[in-house]
Amino acid sequence: MEKLEIVKVFLQDSIQLTPRALDIIFENQDIIDKIRNFVKERNLILIDENIFSELKKEEVQEIKILYPEEIVSYSVEDVIKMYKERFEFLSTIIQKKL
């Protein structure tokens, strides 16, 4: 999407962009919908480069909780076995290619 198209998308929602914000959005076009929703919720009319730091603060990060019974310990033999299997698998592929 070109910069002009990005500006038009935001103008449809009566939202204006600063030149720096436009550059950031142009480089990260996958966040356009997220930004539009964020701005609409707060009834903002101007997006500047500071909005991105606020957006990052609002994002909820997934936290994974590990219970002691879920933690698996590996022995040296397990690691050696894994690498040996990986080596054998890759070596067969290489031999077929040659």
Secondary structure as UniProt FT lines:
FT   HELIX           3..12
FT   TURN            13..14
FT   STRAND          16..17
FT   HELIX           19..27
FT   HELIX           29..31
FT   HELIX           32..41
FT   TURN            42..43
FT   STRAND          46..47
FT   HELIX           50..58
FT   HELIX           68..70
FT   HELIX           76..97
//
